[in-house]
């Protein structure tokens, strides 16, 4: 009987050690599962906001148009509920006609609904400082 008791106690000790290892591993797996769920949630939010205008897209578009006609000093965004609604651009144009060309090119761009250029910005003929308010289109871009 004594040898059987020693054998059973030894097996219980082995099983207890394996149970502890399995419990520890289970805790690690549960934490990883929670981390994956959080990552999936973040990824879903990123994918579903694909249609939103990104600041970098708008800046790239404005800088691409400006590089041909004017020098930009600043770009400021106005948002409502995480959507960019308008952009205020300040800068300097070499001439009044280049400033008007810049405004017209912005208005033709499908990313923008309108580009408001105050008449006061057209007072000078050369080295014209300006500020333009652009309304961002809320139509989806492809």
C-alpha positions, 0 to 999 in steps of 0.5 A, spaced: 500 500 500 505 504 501 508 504 494 502 505 491 501 511 495 507 514 494 506 513 486 499 516 486 502 522 490 508 523 485 503 523 479 499 528 483 505 532 484 506 532 476 499 533 474 499 539 479 505 542 476 502 541 469 495 544 471 499 550 473 503 551 467 496 550 463 493 555 467 499 560 466 498 559 459 491 560 459 492 567 462 497 569 457 492 566 451 486 570 454 490 577 454 492 575 447 485 574 445 483 581 448 489 584 444 487 581 438 480 584 439 482 591 440 487 591 434 481 588 430 476 594 432 482 599 431 483 596 424 475 596 423 475 603 424 481 605 420 477 601 414 471 604 415 473 611 415 476 610 408 472 615 405 474 621 409 478 626 407 485 626 410 489 632 411 495 629 407 490 628 401 488 636 402 495 638 403 498 635 397 492 637 392 493 644 395 500 644 394 500 641 387 496 646 385 500 652 388 507 650 386 505 652 379 502 659 381 503 662 388 507 661 395 503 658 401 505 660 408 500 656 412 494 651 411 489 651 417 483 646 417 476 647 420 473 640 422 466 638 424 465 631 427 472 629 425 470 631 417 474 637 414 469 642 412 474 648 410 481 650 409 484 657 410 490 658 406 495 664 406 500 666 402 503 670 397 502 670 389 507 674 384 501 677 381 494 678 381 493 674 375 497 668 378 492 669 384 486 669 380 489 663 376 490 659 383 483 660 385 480 658 379 484 652 379 482 650 386 475 651 384 475 646 378 478 641 383 473 636 384 476 635 391 473 642 393 466 645 392 469 653 392 474 657 393 473 664 396 478 669 395 476 676 398 476 682 393 481 686 398 486 680 396 486 683 389 488 690 391 495 690 389 498 688 382 505 685 384 507 681 391 500 680 393 499 677 400 492 673 400 488 668 404 483 663 401 477 659 404 476 653 401 470 649 402 471 641 402 467 637 397 463 632 401 462 627 395 466 621 395 472 621 391 474 614 387 
